[in-house]
C-alpha cells in the first residue's frame, strides 16, 4: 500500500516540474518580444547606439583622355592571290627524259624545267633542212634570206637562155647563107627547129623559177614547224616564280592533253579585299594600305591599291579591290588571309585614352572617369565605343572629353561612385 502511494507522488511531482518549465519558457518568449534585447547590443540603449559605417577607398593609377587628330581606318580581312599562275602543258607528245625541279623549287624565266626525247623531231628537222637546201640550190641561193633580183638570174634560166641565143644566131646566119645559096633549105629548117626548141626550154626554165620559189616557201615552212617542235622538247619557264605542282617524272610519256607543271609568281603578290559599298568614295587607285597576317606575327606589310572593280556585288553590297604588295622574300603565299587597315579619312577631334583604361563588361565597353569630390576623388562609369587602337592608346567615342582623368588600374574592383585615391 505504501509503495503505491510513493509511485503516485512521484508522477505528481514530475507533472508539476514540467508545468513550471513550460510557464518559464512562455514568460521568456513574451519578455523577449516586448523588450527586443537584440536592439541593445553591448548593453547600450537604442538612442545611444552608434553603428560605424566603413567605406572602402580603392587606390588607382590615372591617365588622361586626350584630343588629337588621328587617321580613320577601315579594318577588314582579305586574301592573297598569285601575281601570275601558269600551267605548263606540252605542245608535242614524247617521252620525258628529265625533270629539273621539284615542288617549291625557285625558277627563272627561260629556265629549262622539263626535257622531252628529241630524237624523232631532230631527224625530221634535218630532213626538212636538206629538202630546203636542195630547192635553194636550184636558184643558186644559200638561204631563204637571199632573193633573186630577176628570174633570169637562176642557173637553169641562164643556161637555157645562152643555148637559145646561140640557136637564134645560128638560124639567122643560116637564113642569110641560104639566100646566097651556100646551104640547103634543110639546114635552115634544122637551125630554126633548134632555135624554137631552145626558146621553149628557156620559157620552161622561167616557169620553173616561180614553182621553185613556191617550193622554197613550202619547204621553209615545214622546216620552221619541225624546228618549233624540236624546241618544244625543252619546256621552259615563262616567269620568275616557284613550282606549285609537279605532275610528271622521268620516264613518263607526256602529251598535249595533260599538264606537267604549275608555276606561280608571288613577287609582287596581289591582295584581294571586299570593301563595303559605303566606303567606295573613300578609296582610289594608288592609296596605301597596311596589312598583317597571323602567319607572320609582328610584321606589318605595305601595299598599294592597283585595281578597283567597276561593279558592286548585289548579294553582299561590296566591291572587289586589289592591292599590290612587294614580296621579295616570298614569305606571303597565295591563299593566306590578312588583316587589312585602310585609311579612309582623318578625325581632327578624336579622343584617345590609355588602353589600360578600357574595361569590357557584359558586352559593353566602359571607362572610369575620376572626378574631384571635395577633399576626395570618386569615379563615374562612362560607356564608350571603341574605334581603333593606336599603340598604347585607343580611340573612343562617347561621354568623354579632352582632359578627363581616367582610372588605368584596379578596374575590376571599381563600381560607379566608388571613392579612390590616386597613386603616384
C-alpha positions as CSV (number, residue, x, y, z in Angstrom):
1,X,0.0,0.0,0.0
2,X,2.8,2.5,0.9
3,X,4.7,1.6,-2.3
4,X,1.6,2.5,-4.5
5,X,1.4,5.9,-2.7
6,X,5.0,6.7,-3.4
7,X,4.6,6.0,-7.1
8,X,1.6,8.3,-7.3
9,X,3.5,11.1,-5.5
10,X,6.4,10.7,-7.9
11,X,4.2,11.2,-11.0
12,X,2.6,14.2,-9.5
13,X,6.0,15.8,-8.9
14,X,7.1,15.2,-12.5
15,X,4.0,16.9,-13.8
16,X,4.5,19.9,-11.6
17,X,8.1,20.3,-12.8
18,X,7.0,20.1,-16.4
19,X,4.3,22.8,-15.9
20,X,6.8,25.1,-14.2
21,X,9.3,24.8,-17.1
22,X,6.6,25.5,-19.7
23,X,5.4,28.5,-17.8
24,X,9.0,29.8,-17.6
25,X,9.6,29.3,-21.3
26,X,6.4,31.1,-22.2
27,X,7.3,34.1,-20.0
28,X,10.8,34.3,-21.6
29,X,9.3,34.5,-25.1
30,X,6.9,37.1,-24.0
31,X,9.7,39.2,-22.4
32,X,11.9,38.9,-25.5
33,X,9.1,40.1,-27.8
34,X,8.3,43.1,-25.5
35,X,11.9,44.2,-24.8
36,X,13.7,43.3,-28.1
37,X,17.1,42.9,-26.5
38,X,18.9,42.5,-29.9
39,X,18.4,46.2,-30.4
40,X,20.5,46.9,-27.3
41,X,23.8,45.3,-28.2
42,X,26.5,45.7,-25.6
43,X,24.0,46.8,-23.0
44,X,23.6,50.3,-24.7
45,X,20.2,52.0,-25.2
46,X,18.8,52.3,-28.7
47,X,19.2,56.0,-28.8
48,X,22.8,55.7,-27.7
49,X,23.7,53.0,-30.3
50,X,26.1,54.1,-33.0
51,X,26.9,51.6,-35.8
52,X,30.0,52.8,-37.6
53,X,29.8,52.6,-41.4
54,X,33.1,51.6,-43.1
55,X,33.5,52.9,-46.7
56,X,36.2,51.3,-49.0
57,X,38.7,53.6,-50.8
58,X,40.4,52.0,-53.9
59,X,43.9,53.1,-54.8
60,X,44.2,53.5,-58.6
61,X,46.6,54.8,-61.2
62,X,45.4,57.5,-63.5
63,X,45.8,58.6,-67.1
64,X,44.2,61.3,-69.2
65,X,41.8,61.4,-72.2
66,X,43.5,63.4,-74.9
67,X,42.1,65.0,-78.1
68,X,44.3,64.6,-81.1
69,X,44.0,64.2,-84.9
70,X,44.0,60.5,-86.0
71,X,43.6,58.6,-89.2
72,X,40.3,56.9,-89.6
73,X,40.8,53.3,-90.8
74,X,38.7,50.6,-92.1
75,X,39.8,47.2,-90.8
76,X,38.9,44.3,-93.0
77,X,40.1,40.8,-94.0
78,X,41.5,39.9,-97.4
79,X,43.3,37.0,-99.0
80,X,46.4,36.8,-101.1
81,X,46.4,35.8,-104.8
82,X,49.4,35.0,-107.0
83,X,50.5,37.7,-109.3
84,X,50.6,35.1,-112.1
85,X,49.8,31.4,-112.3
86,X,50.9,29.4,-115.3
87,X,50.1,25.8,-116.2
88,X,52.8,24.2,-118.5
89,X,51.4,21.7,-121.0
90,X,53.5,20.0,-123.7
91,X,52.9,21.1,-127.3
92,X,54.0,17.6,-128.6
93,X,53.9,14.0,-127.5
94,X,57.2,12.5,-126.3
95,X,58.9,10.6,-123.5
96,X,60.1,12.6,-120.5
97,X,63.9,12.3,-120.2
98,X,64.5,14.9,-117.4
99,X,62.6,16.9,-114.8
100,X,64.9,19.6,-113.3
101,X,62.6,20.8,-110.5
102,X,60.5,19.7,-107.5
103,X,57.5,21.3,-105.8
104,X,58.6,24.6,-104.2
105,X,61.7,25.0,-106.5
106,X,62.5,28.5,-107.5
107,X,62.6,29.1,-111.2
108,X,63.8,31.8,-113.5
109,X,62.2,32.9,-116.8
110,X,63.7,30.9,-119.7
111,X,65.0,28.1,-117.5
112,X,64.5,24.6,-118.9
113,X,62.3,22.7,-116.5
114,X,61.3,19.5,-118.4
115,X,63.1,17.9,-121.3
116,X,61.3,15.5,-123.7
117,X,63.1,13.0,-126.0
118,X,64.1,15.0,-129.1
119,X,65.4,12.2,-131.4
120,X,62.3,11.9,-133.8
121,X,62.0,15.7,-134.0
122,X,65.7,16.1,-134.7
123,X,65.6,13.6,-137.6
124,X,62.6,15.4,-139.1
125,X,64.3,18.8,-138.8
126,X,67.4,17.5,-140.5
127,X,65.3,16.1,-143.4
128,X,63.4,19.3,-143.9
129,X,66.6,21.3,-143.8
130,X,68.1,19.1,-146.5
131,X,65.0,19.4,-148.7
132,X,65.1,23.2,-148.4
133,X,68.7,23.4,-149.4
134,X,68.0,21.3,-152.4
135,X,65.3,23.8,-153.6
136,X,67.5,26.8,-152.8
137,X,70.3,25.3,-154.9
138,X,68.1,25.3,-157.9
139,X,68.0,29.0,-157.8
140,X,71.6,29.4,-156.8
141,X,70.7,30.5,-153.3
142,X,72.2,29.5,-149.9
143,X,69.4,30.7,-147.5
144,X,65.9,31.9,-147.5
145,X,67.1,35.4,-146.7
146,X,68.6,35.6,-150.3
147,X,66.3,36.6,-153.2
148,X,66.8,36.6,-157.0
149,X,67.0,40.1,-158.5
150,X,65.4,38.6,-161.6
151,X,64.1,35.1,-162.6
152,X,66.8,35.2,-165.3
153,X,69.4,35.1,-162.6
154,X,68.5,31.4,-161.9
155,X,71.2,29.0,-163.1
156,X,68.8,26.9,-165.3
157,X,67.4,30.1,-166.8
158,X,70.9,31.4,-167.6
159,X,71.9,28.1,-169.2
160,X,68.8,27.8,-171.4
161,X,68.9,31.4,-172.3
162,X,72.5,31.0,-173.6
163,X,71.5,28.0,-175.6
164,X,68.5,29.9,-177.1
165,X,70.6,32.9,-178.0
166,X,73.2,30.7,-179.8
167,X,70.5,28.8,-181.6
168,X,68.9,32.1,-182.8
169,X,72.2,33.4,-184.1
170,X,72.9,30.1,-185.9
171,X,69.4,30.2,-187.5
172,X,69.7,33.8,-188.6
173,X,73.1,33.1,-190.1
174,X,71.7,30.1,-192.0
175,X,68.9,32.2,-193.4
176,X,71.5,34.6,-194.9
177,X,73.6,31.8,-196.2
178,X,70.6,30.2,-197.9
179,X,69.9,33.4,-199.8
180,X,73.4,33.2,-201.1
181,X,72.7,29.5,-201.9
182,X,75.5,28.4,-199.7
183,X,73.4,25.9,-197.8
184,X,70.3,23.9,-198.4
185,X,66.7,24.6,-197.1
186,X,67.0,21.7,-194.8
187,X,69.9,23.3,-193.0
188,X,67.7,26.4,-192.4
189,X,64.8,24.3,-191.2
190,X,67.1,22.4,-188.8
191,X,68.6,25.5,-187.3
192,X,65.1,27.0,-186.9
193,X,63.9,23.9,-185.1
194,X,66.9,24.1,-182.7
195,X,66.1,27.7,-182.0
196,X,62.4,27.1,-181.3
197,X,63.3,24.1,-179.0
198,X,65.8,26.2,-177.0
199,X,63.3,29.0,-176.7
200,X,60.8,26.6,-175.3
201,X,63.4,25.3,-172.8
202,X,64.1,28.9,-171.8
203,X,60.5,29.7,-171.2
204,X,60.0,26.4,-169.2
205,X,63.0,27.4,-167.1
206,X,61.4,30.7,-166.3
207,X,58.2,28.9,-165.2
208,X,60.3,26.6,-163.0
209,X,61.7,29.6,-161.2
210,X,58.2,30.5,-159.9
211,X,57.5,26.9,-159.0
212,X,60.8,26.6,-157.2
213,X,60.3,29.8,-155.2
214,X,56.9,28.5,-154.1
215,X,58.5,25.2,-153.2
216,X,61.2,27.0,-151.2
217,X,58.5,28.8,-149.2
218,X,56.8,25.4,-148.5
219,X,60.0,23.7,-147.5
220,X,60.9,26.6,-145.3
221,X,57.5,26.4,-143.6
222,X,58.0,22.7,-143.0
223,X,61.4,23.3,-141.6
224,X,60.1,26.0,-139.3
225,X,57.4,23.7,-138.0
226,X,59.9,20.9,-137.3
227,X,62.3,23.3,-135.7
228,X,59.5,24.6,-133.5
229,X,58.6,21.0,-132.5
230,X,62.2,20.4,-131.7
231,X,62.2,23.4,-129.4
232,X,59.0,22.1,-127.8
233,X,61.1,19.2,-126.4
234,X,62.5,21.7,-123.9
235,X,59.8,23.1,-121.7
236,X,60.9,26.4,-120.3
237,X,59.6,28.7,-117.5
238,X,57.8,31.8,-118.9
239,X,58.0,33.6,-115.5
240,X,60.1,34.1,-112.4
241,X,58.4,32.2,-109.7
242,X,58.0,28.8,-107.9
243,X,56.8,25.4,-108.8
244,X,53.3,24.9,-107.3
245,X,52.5,21.4,-108.7
246,X,54.5,18.7,-110.4
247,X,52.7,16.1,-112.5
248,X,55.4,14.1,-114.3
249,X,58.5,12.2,-113.6
250,X,61.4,11.0,-115.8
251,X,60.2,8.1,-118.0
252,X,56.6,9.3,-118.2
253,X,55.0,9.9,-121.6
254,X,53.9,13.5,-122.0
255,X,51.1,14.6,-124.2
256,X,49.4,17.9,-125.0
257,X,46.3,16.7,-123.0
258,X,48.0,16.8,-119.6
259,X,49.9,19.5,-117.7
260,X,53.4,18.8,-116.4
261,X,53.9,21.7,-114.0
262,X,52.1,24.6,-112.5
263,X,54.1,27.7,-111.7
264,X,53.2,30.8,-109.5
265,X,54.8,34.2,-109.4
266,X,54.5,35.7,-105.9
267,X,56.6,38.8,-106.2
268,X,54.8,41.1,-106.3
269,X,51.7,39.4,-104.9
270,X,48.0,40.5,-105.0
271,X,45.8,41.1,-102.0
272,X,42.0,40.9,-102.7
273,X,39.6,42.5,-100.3
274,X,35.8,43.2,-100.5
275,X,35.1,46.8,-99.4
276,X,31.6,47.8,-98.1
277,X,29.8,50.0,-100.6
278,X,29.6,52.9,-98.2
279,X,33.4,53.3,-98.3
280,X,33.6,53.4,-102.1
281,X,34.0,57.1,-102.2
282,X,37.0,56.9,-99.8
283,X,39.2,54.6,-101.8
284,X,41.1,55.2,-105.0
285,X,43.9,53.7,-107.0
286,X,47.3,54.4,-105.5
287,X,46.1,54.6,-101.9
288,X,48.4,52.9,-99.5
289,X,47.4,50.2,-97.1
290,X,48.9,48.4,-94.1
291,X,48.3,44.7,-93.6
292,X,49.2,42.0,-91.1
293,X,48.8,38.2,-91.2
294,X,48.7,35.8,-88.3
295,X,51.1,33.5,-90.2
296,X,53.8,36.1,-89.7
297,X,53.1,37.8,-86.4
298,X,54.6,41.2,-85.6
299,X,55.3,42.2,-89.2
300,X,53.5,45.0,-91.0
301,X,53.5,44.9,-94.8
302,X,52.9,47.9,-97.1
303,X,50.7,47.8,-100.2
304,X,49.1,50.0,-102.8
305,X,45.6,49.7,-104.4
306,X,46.0,49.0,-108.0
307,X,42.6,47.6,-109.2
308,X,39.1,48.5,-108.3
309,X,36.1,46.6,-109.7
310,X,33.6,48.7,-111.6
311,X,30.6,46.9,-110.1
312,X,29.2,46.2,-106.6
313,X,28.3,42.6,-105.7
314,X,24.5,42.9,-105.3
315,X,24.4,39.9,-102.9
316,X,26.7,41.4,-100.2
317,X,26.9,45.0,-101.3
318,X,30.7,45.1,-101.5
319,X,33.2,46.0,-104.2
320,X,36.3,44.0,-105.0
321,X,39.6,45.8,-104.6
322,X,43.1,44.5,-105.3
323,X,46.3,45.8,-103.9
324,X,49.9,45.0,-104.9
325,X,52.4,44.1,-102.3
326,X,56.2,43.6,-102.9
327,X,57.2,40.1,-101.7
328,X,60.9,39.6,-102.5
329,X,61.4,37.1,-99.7
330,X,58.3,35.0,-100.8
331,X,57.0,34.9,-97.3
332,X,53.5,35.8,-98.3
333,X,51.7,32.9,-100.0
334,X,48.6,32.7,-102.3
335,X,45.7,31.6,-100.2
336,X,46.8,33.2,-96.9
337,X,44.4,35.6,-95.3
338,X,45.4,39.0,-94.0
339,X,44.0,41.7,-91.7
340,X,44.0,45.0,-93.7
341,X,44.0,48.5,-92.4
342,X,42.8,51.0,-95.0
343,X,42.9,54.8,-94.3
344,X,39.6,56.3,-95.2
345,X,40.0,59.8,-93.7
346,X,41.1,61.9,-90.7
347,X,39.4,62.9,-87.5
348,X,40.8,66.1,-86.0
349,X,38.6,65.9,-82.9
350,X,39.3,62.3,-81.9
351,X,39.6,61.4,-78.2
352,X,42.1,58.8,-77.1
353,X,42.6,57.1,-73.7
354,X,45.2,54.7,-72.5
355,X,44.5,51.1,-73.4
356,X,44.7,50.2,-69.7
357,X,41.7,52.4,-69.0
358,X,39.3,50.2,-71.1
359,X,37.2,47.5,-69.4
360,X,34.7,45.2,-71.1
361,X,31.7,44.1,-69.0
362,X,28.6,42.4,-70.2
363,X,29.4,43.2,-73.8
364,X,29.8,46.9,-73.1
365,X,33.0,49.0,-73.3
366,X,33.5,51.3,-70.3
367,X,36.0,53.7,-68.7
368,X,36.0,55.1,-65.2
369,X,36.4,58.9,-65.1
370,X,37.9,60.3,-61.9
371,X,36.1,63.3,-60.5
372,X,37.1,65.6,-57.6
373,X,34.6,65.4,-54.7
374,X,35.5,67.9,-52.0
375,X,38.6,66.5,-50.4
376,X,38.5,63.2,-52.2
377,X,38.0,61.5,-55.5
378,X,35.2,59.5,-56.9
379,X,34.8,57.6,-60.2
380,X,31.9,57.6,-62.6
381,X,31.4,55.0,-65.2
382,X,31.1,56.1,-68.8
383,X,30.0,53.9,-71.7
384,X,32.1,54.4,-74.8
385,X,32.6,52.9,-78.3
386,X,36.0,51.5,-79.1
387,X,37.1,52.6,-82.5
388,X,40.8,51.8,-83.1
389,X,44.0,51.0,-81.3
390,X,46.9,53.5,-81.6
391,X,49.8,51.8,-79.9
392,X,49.3,52.3,-76.1
393,X,46.2,54.3,-76.6
394,X,42.8,53.6,-78.1
395,X,40.4,55.9,-79.8
396,X,37.0,56.0,-78.2
397,X,33.7,57.8,-78.8
398,X,31.1,58.6,-76.1
399,X,30.6,60.7,-73.0
400,X,34.2,61.6,-72.5
401,X,36.2,64.7,-73.4
402,X,39.7,66.0,-73.7
403,X,41.4,66.4,-70.3
404,X,39.2,63.9,-68.4
405,X,41.2,61.8,-65.9
406,X,40.6,58.1,-66.2
407,X,41.5,55.1,-64.0
408,X,44.0,52.8,-65.5
409,X,44.4,50.2,-62.7
410,X,42.2,48.2,-60.3
411,X,39.3,48.5,-62.8
412,X,37.8,45.1,-61.7
413,X,37.2,46.4,-58.2
414,X,35.6,49.7,-59.2
415,X,31.9,50.5,-59.2
416,X,30.1,53.7,-60.2
417,X,30.6,56.3,-57.4
418,X,33.4,54.5,-55.7
419,X,36.0,56.5,-53.8
420,X,39.5,56.3,-55.0
421,X,43.0,57.6,-54.2
422,X,45.4,58.3,-57.0
423,X,48.7,56.6,-56.8
424,X,51.8,58.4,-58.0
